[in-house]
Amino acid sequence: MPISTSSNKVDWNRWPYRLGCPVWTCKEWGNIVYPSGTAQAQSLRWYSQMFGTVEGSSTFYAMPSTETFEKWASESADTFQFSFKFPQRITHEAELVDCDDVTREFLQRLKILHEVGRLGITFVQLGPRFSARSRNALATFLKRLPQACKWAVEVRHSDWFDEGSNEKWLDKLLADLNIDRVLFDSRPLFSLPPTDPIEIESQKRKPKSPFRTTVTGKHPFVRVVGRNKPDEVTTYWQEWSKQIAAWIVEGLEPWIFTHAPDDAVAPELARWMHRLIGEEVAKLDPLKDWPELPTLINKGMMRPRQMPLF
């Protein structure tokens, strides 16, 4: 039977890690994340019961209103948590300098979620021009962030991957502040030539950041970009599942976001990742079944072989 948005609630705080997708609404997710025909306004209610977090990029492009944050807080499951990205006005345009007003405004919006337990790890994604020459600006900005919240930093400039003084400085700064380093992995995406227009565009836009598994805080923050055919990323998913399981055993709480060139594939990649982690970690709760699928099969509308692979 389909799950209800008012009952059969999941307690994400019981989970040893958080798993999510890059968005919570996708028109192709009917009967995958929510029943087919679900109104877009109801998608967050369903998504927040299927996954424990979401990577929110909407805040990167514009500053949502106070009312929007309040709406997100009221529509999401009790223990669900958002992981929003700092606005580009702060990270890419101002490059963390002379941006107190917009930063203060953004933090006030985040406070709405924090007060009701819906705020996860908010991350500072620095642009490709932000080099080690701006280290003082980075240190000053991070040291002023409220310690009561969880933060992470994603770097793109090659300076931060020198395996030398710059990278060591960055990792020490983050460790001293108990801030996690975002581990962005686009190796799966670039492992093969693109096979469709969406992958072509994705390979043009996504960076080839060097691979890292560096831990500087208590919540290893992984953003891994797969492909539109899940069976093409098998090796990488197996590698990450073992690493994530090892972190869990160590007492850390990883936050994992599975991307794909086509958002329609992201939930399948997430579910597959969870299954692989479950093979490494004992007593890991299963994700909820896809909405309505058992009902559709019983009615003869869908044969078992047509169910999602993962």
C-alpha positions as CSV (number, residue, x, y, z in Angstrom):
1,M,0.0,0.0,0.0
2,P,1.2,3.6,-0.6
3,I,2.8,5.2,2.4
4,S,0.9,8.0,4.1
5,T,2.3,11.5,4.7
6,S,0.7,11.6,8.1
7,S,1.6,8.2,9.5
8,N,4.3,5.5,9.3
9,K,6.9,8.2,10.0
10,V,10.6,7.5,9.9
11,D,13.0,8.7,12.5
12,W,16.0,9.8,10.5
13,N,17.9,10.7,13.8
14,R,18.2,6.9,14.4
15,W,20.2,6.4,11.3
16,P,24.0,6.3,11.5
17,Y,24.3,8.4,8.3
18,R,22.2,10.7,6.0
19,L,21.4,10.0,2.4
20,G,19.8,12.3,-0.1
21,C,19.4,13.6,-3.7
22,P,20.3,17.0,-5.2
23,V,16.6,18.0,-5.4
24,W,13.3,17.0,-3.8
25,T,11.1,17.5,-6.9
26,C,11.4,15.8,-10.2
27,K,8.6,15.1,-12.6
28,E,10.1,11.7,-13.4
29,W,9.9,10.6,-9.8
30,G,6.2,9.5,-10.0
31,N,5.9,6.0,-8.3
32,I,9.6,6.3,-7.3
33,V,9.7,9.0,-4.6
34,Y,6.0,9.8,-4.6
35,P,2.9,8.4,-6.2
36,S,2.3,9.3,-9.8
37,G,0.2,12.5,-10.1
38,T,1.4,14.0,-6.8
39,A,1.2,17.7,-6.9
40,Q,4.6,19.5,-6.8
41,A,3.4,21.3,-3.6
42,Q,3.2,17.9,-1.9
43,S,6.6,16.5,-3.2
44,L,8.6,17.6,-0.1
45,R,6.2,15.8,2.2
46,W,6.9,12.5,0.4
47,Y,10.6,13.1,-0.3
48,S,11.3,13.8,3.4
49,Q,9.9,10.4,4.3
50,M,11.9,8.6,1.6
51,F,15.3,10.2,2.3
52,G,16.8,11.9,5.3
53,T,18.3,15.0,3.7
54,V,18.4,16.9,0.4
55,E,21.0,19.1,-1.2
56,G,19.4,22.5,-1.7
57,S,20.9,24.6,-4.5
58,S,18.0,27.0,-4.7
59,T,19.6,29.2,-2.1
60,F,22.7,29.5,-4.3
61,Y,20.9,31.3,-7.1
62,A,18.5,33.5,-5.0
63,M,17.6,34.3,-1.4
64,P,14.3,32.5,-0.6
65,S,11.9,34.5,1.5
66,T,11.3,34.0,5.2
67,E,7.9,32.6,4.3
68,T,9.5,30.0,2.0
69,F,11.8,28.7,4.7
70,E,8.8,28.5,7.1
71,K,6.9,26.6,4.5
72,W,9.8,24.1,4.0
73,A,10.0,23.6,7.8
74,S,6.3,22.9,8.1
75,E,6.1,20.5,5.1
76,S,9.1,18.3,5.9
77,A,9.2,15.3,8.2
78,D,10.1,15.9,11.8
79,T,13.6,14.5,11.7
80,F,14.4,15.5,8.1
81,Q,17.3,18.0,7.6
82,F,18.1,20.3,4.7
83,S,21.6,20.9,3.4
84,F,21.6,24.3,1.7
85,K,24.3,26.0,-0.3
86,F,25.5,29.5,0.5
87,P,24.3,32.1,-2.0
88,Q,26.6,32.8,-4.9
89,R,26.4,36.5,-4.0
90,I,28.5,35.5,-0.9
91,T,30.8,32.8,-2.3
92,H,31.3,33.7,-6.0
93,E,30.6,37.4,-6.4
94,A,31.9,38.8,-3.1
95,E,34.3,35.9,-2.5
96,L,33.5,36.1,1.3
97,V,34.6,39.7,1.6
98,D,32.4,42.7,2.4
99,C,29.2,40.6,2.4
100,D,28.1,40.9,6.0
101,D,24.5,42.1,5.2
102,V,23.6,39.2,2.8
103,T,25.4,36.7,5.1
104,R,23.4,37.9,8.1
105,E,20.2,37.7,6.1
106,F,21.0,34.1,5.0
107,L,21.8,33.1,8.5
108,Q,18.5,34.5,9.8
109,R,16.7,32.3,7.2
110,L,18.7,29.3,8.3
111,K,17.8,30.0,11.9
112,I,14.1,29.2,11.0
113,L,15.1,25.6,10.2
114,H,17.6,25.3,13.0
115,E,15.0,26.2,15.6
116,V,12.8,23.3,14.6
117,G,15.6,20.8,14.0
118,R,15.4,20.8,10.2
119,L,18.8,22.4,9.5
120,G,21.5,20.0,8.3
121,I,25.0,20.8,7.0
122,T,25.1,24.1,5.2
123,F,28.0,24.3,2.8
124,V,30.2,27.0,1.3
125,Q,31.0,26.1,-2.3
126,L,33.8,28.3,-3.4
127,G,34.3,29.2,-7.0
128,P,37.1,28.1,-9.3
129,R,38.8,31.5,-8.9
130,F,39.0,31.3,-5.1
131,S,42.6,30.4,-4.6
132,A,44.9,30.0,-1.6
133,R,45.7,33.7,-2.0
134,S,42.3,34.3,-0.3
135,R,43.1,32.1,2.7
136,N,42.7,35.0,5.1
137,A,39.3,35.8,3.8
138,L,38.2,32.1,4.1
139,A,39.5,31.9,7.7
140,T,37.9,35.1,8.8
141,F,34.5,34.1,7.3
142,L,34.4,30.6,8.7
143,K,35.5,31.7,12.2
144,R,32.5,34.1,12.3
145,L,29.9,31.4,11.6
146,P,27.7,30.3,14.5
147,Q,29.2,27.3,16.2
148,A,25.8,25.8,17.0
149,C,25.3,24.8,13.4
150,K,27.0,22.4,11.1
151,W,29.1,23.7,8.2
152,A,31.1,22.3,5.3
153,V,33.4,23.8,2.6
154,E,33.9,22.8,-1.0
155,V,36.9,24.1,-2.8
156,R,37.5,24.0,-6.6
157,H,40.8,25.9,-7.3
158,S,43.9,23.7,-7.9
159,D,45.7,25.4,-5.0
160,W,43.7,23.5,-2.5
161,F,44.7,20.1,-4.0
162,D,48.5,20.6,-4.0
163,E,49.1,17.9,-1.3
164,G,51.4,20.5,0.2
165,S,51.2,23.6,2.3
166,N,48.0,25.0,0.9
167,E,46.0,21.8,1.3
168,K,47.5,21.2,4.7
169,W,46.6,24.7,5.8
170,L,43.0,24.2,4.6
171,D,42.5,20.8,6.3
172,K,43.9,22.2,9.6
173,L,41.7,25.2,9.5
174,L,38.6,23.1,8.9
175,A,39.6,20.5,11.6
176,D,40.3,23.3,14.1
177,L,36.8,24.7,13.5
178,N,35.2,21.3,13.3
179,I,34.0,22.1,9.8
180,D,33.7,19.3,7.2
181,R,35.5,19.3,3.9
182,V,33.1,18.6,1.0
183,L,34.3,15.5,-0.9
184,F,33.2,16.0,-4.5
185,D,33.7,13.0,-6.7
186,S,33.1,13.4,-10.5
187,R,35.2,10.4,-11.5
188,P,32.1,8.2,-12.3
189,L,30.7,10.9,-14.6
190,F,34.0,11.2,-16.6
191,S,34.8,7.5,-16.5
192,L,33.2,7.0,-20.0
193,P,32.3,9.2,-22.9
194,P,28.8,10.8,-22.7
195,T,26.0,8.7,-24.1
196,D,23.2,11.2,-24.3
197,P,22.8,15.0,-24.5
198,I,22.3,15.4,-20.8
199,E,25.6,13.7,-20.0
200,I,27.3,15.8,-22.7
201,E,26.1,19.0,-20.9
202,S,27.0,17.6,-17.5
203,Q,30.6,16.8,-18.5
204,K,30.9,20.4,-19.8
205,R,29.7,21.9,-16.5
206,K,31.0,19.6,-13.7
207,P,34.6,20.1,-12.6
208,K,37.2,17.3,-12.4
209,S,38.3,18.0,-8.9
210,P,41.0,15.6,-7.5
211,F,39.6,12.7,-5.5
212,R,39.8,13.0,-1.8
213,T,38.5,11.2,1.3
214,T,39.8,13.7,3.8
215,V,37.9,13.9,7.1
216,T,38.1,17.2,9.0
217,G,35.0,17.1,11.1
218,K,32.4,14.6,12.4
219,H,30.2,14.5,9.3
220,P,32.1,13.4,6.1
221,F,30.2,15.2,3.3
222,V,30.2,13.4,0.0
223,R,28.8,14.6,-3.3
224,V,29.3,11.9,-5.9
225,V,28.2,12.3,-9.5
226,G,27.2,9.1,-11.3
227,R,25.9,8.5,-14.8
228,N,22.4,8.0,-16.3
229,K,23.0,4.2,-16.6
230,P,23.6,3.0,-13.0
231,D,25.4,-0.1,-14.0
232,E,28.2,2.1,-15.4
233,V,29.2,3.3,-11.9
234,T,29.4,-0.1,-10.1
235,T,33.1,0.1,-9.1
236,Y,32.7,3.6,-7.7
237,W,29.6,2.9,-5.7
238,Q,31.3,-0.2,-4.2
239,E,34.3,1.9,-3.3
240,W,32.3,4.6,-1.7
241,S,30.0,2.1,0.2
242,K,33.0,0.6,1.9
243,Q,34.4,4.0,2.8
244,I,31.1,5.2,4.2
245,A,30.7,2.0,6.2
246,A,34.2,2.4,7.6
247,W,33.3,6.0,8.7
248,I,30.1,4.7,10.4
249,V,32.1,2.1,12.3
250,E,34.5,4.8,13.5
251,G,31.5,6.7,15.0
252,L,31.3,9.4,12.3
253,E,28.0,10.4,10.7
254,P,28.5,10.7,6.9
255,W,26.2,12.8,4.7
256,I,25.9,11.4,1.2
257,F,24.4,13.0,-1.9
258,T,24.0,10.9,-5.1
259,H,24.0,13.0,-8.3
260,A,23.3,12.0,-11.9
261,P,23.4,14.1,-15.1
262,D,19.6,13.4,-15.2
263,D,18.0,14.0,-11.8
264,A,15.5,11.2,-12.6
265,V,18.2,8.6,-11.9
266,A,19.4,10.1,-8.5
267,P,16.9,8.1,-6.3
268,E,18.0,4.8,-7.9
269,L,21.6,5.6,-7.3
270,A,20.9,6.5,-3.7
271,R,19.0,3.3,-3.1
272,W,21.7,1.3,-4.6
273,M,24.3,3.0,-2.4
274,H,22.3,2.3,0.7
275,R,22.0,-1.4,-0.2
276,L,25.7,-1.6,-0.6
277,I,26.4,0.1,2.7
278,G,24.0,-2.2,4.3
279,E,26.1,-5.1,3.2
280,E,29.0,-3.7,5.2
281,V,27.1,-2.4,8.3
282,A,25.0,-4.7,10.4
283,K,21.4,-3.8,11.4
284,L,21.1,-0.9,8.9
285,D,17.4,0.1,8.5
286,P,16.1,-0.3,4.9
287,L,14.8,2.6,2.9
288,K,11.1,2.7,2.4
289,D,9.6,0.9,-0.6
290,W,8.9,3.0,-3.6
291,P,5.4,4.4,-3.3
292,E,2.5,2.4,-4.9
293,L,4.8,-0.2,-6.6
294,P,3.4,-3.2,-4.6
295,T,-0.1,-2.1,-5.5
296,L,0.7,-1.7,-9.1
297,I,2.2,-5.1,-9.3
298,N,-0.8,-6.7,-7.5
299,K,-3.1,-5.1,-10.0
300,G,-1.1,-6.5,-12.9
301,M,-0.1,-3.0,-14.1
302,M,3.6,-3.7,-13.7
303,R,5.5,-6.9,-13.8
304,P,8.2,-7.5,-11.1
305,R,11.0,-7.3,-13.6
306,Q,10.0,-3.7,-14.3
307,M,10.8,-2.6,-10.7
308,P,13.8,-0.4,-10.2
309,L,17.0,-2.4,-10.3
310,F,18.3,-1.1,-6.9
